[in-house]
């Protein structure tokens, strides 16, 4: 199975999540479970998919708090033997999360700038002036320096982040097959262009779980990721 595709389980609860996993079967090996699922049995679903179905799990919590709180939260989550966990990409948050992860296999991914945001959104949040692309790349560099195992970014910044001297894992939401509804995403690319930019994993949600045939939708994305158009130049 090609674990470069991570399917986002943005469904209401664990029951719906298990139903989706059943439809996708062995076509998908990696799932993202986020905050929207947390009160619907998200952690229980993550554990069941990992332990009973052999799936890889990306827990998308985007933790952000004082260091001691982040460290404690990550230490608690690390006991579930999951694969990826997101925290905000601020260096102090990254360092605390890495302490919490300890010697576990949990990889800490720093969020740079959300793919649903544009420069106007940063202005509204009073984030410093400057080119959004350059700010994203700089946040990625600082996250890597603080010890992050990888970062979350838009596919549009992936090539520049891959070119950083200490680049690590790059995981990108904001990926949509050609012709798909963009939803709340603003900085998007296709699966092929994301992989060609040097991305390690792409995250796709609605184009899969809202499809009439989720398995066929996932297989179409996987086929595009394996196409000649998706070849990263240095591979």
C-alpha positions, 0 to 999 in steps of 0.5 A: 500500500502507498502510505503517501496518501493520508485520508482525513476522517472528517466524519461525525464519529467513530462509527462513521469512521469505521464504516469509511475505513471498511469501504476503503479497505486495503486501498488506504493505509494511513488516516488522519483524525482531527479535532472535529472527531475528538468528541466523537470517539476519535482516540478510540477510533485511532487506537482501533484502526492502529491496533486491530487493523494495522493502519498508520494514524496521524492525530491532528490536534494542532496543540498550542499552549505553555510548554509544560502543558504541551509536554504533558499532553504529548506524553499522554498521547504518546502511549497510544502508539500513533504515528504523527501528531501536529502542534503549532510550529512555534519553536518553544511548542516544538521543543516541549512536544519533543520532550513529551514524545520522549523515546516513543515513535510518535513524530512531531509535525509543526504547523506553519501557516494553515492552508485555509489562510491567505495574507489578508487573514494574517493581517486580521490576526496581526501577524507580521507583514511580509510575503506569506510564502516566505513566512511559511518557509521561515517557520518551517526552518525554525521548526526543524531547528527546534527538533520537529520531525516534519512540518505541515504546509501548503503544497505551494511552499513544499519545494522551497521547504524541501530545499532547506538544508535540514528539511525533514518530513513534509505533509500537505493538506490543501490537496484536491484532485482536478475539478474538486470543490475547494471547500475552505481551502485557499492554497491548493494543488493537485496530488501530482503537483504536490508529490512533484514538489517533494511532499512526503504525504498528502492529506485528502478528506472530502474528495474521498469520503464524500465520493459516491465510491470512496475506494474508487476516489482513493484509488484515482488519487493513488494512481495520479500520485504514481504517474509520471507527472508526480515524479520529484526531480531528485528521486 
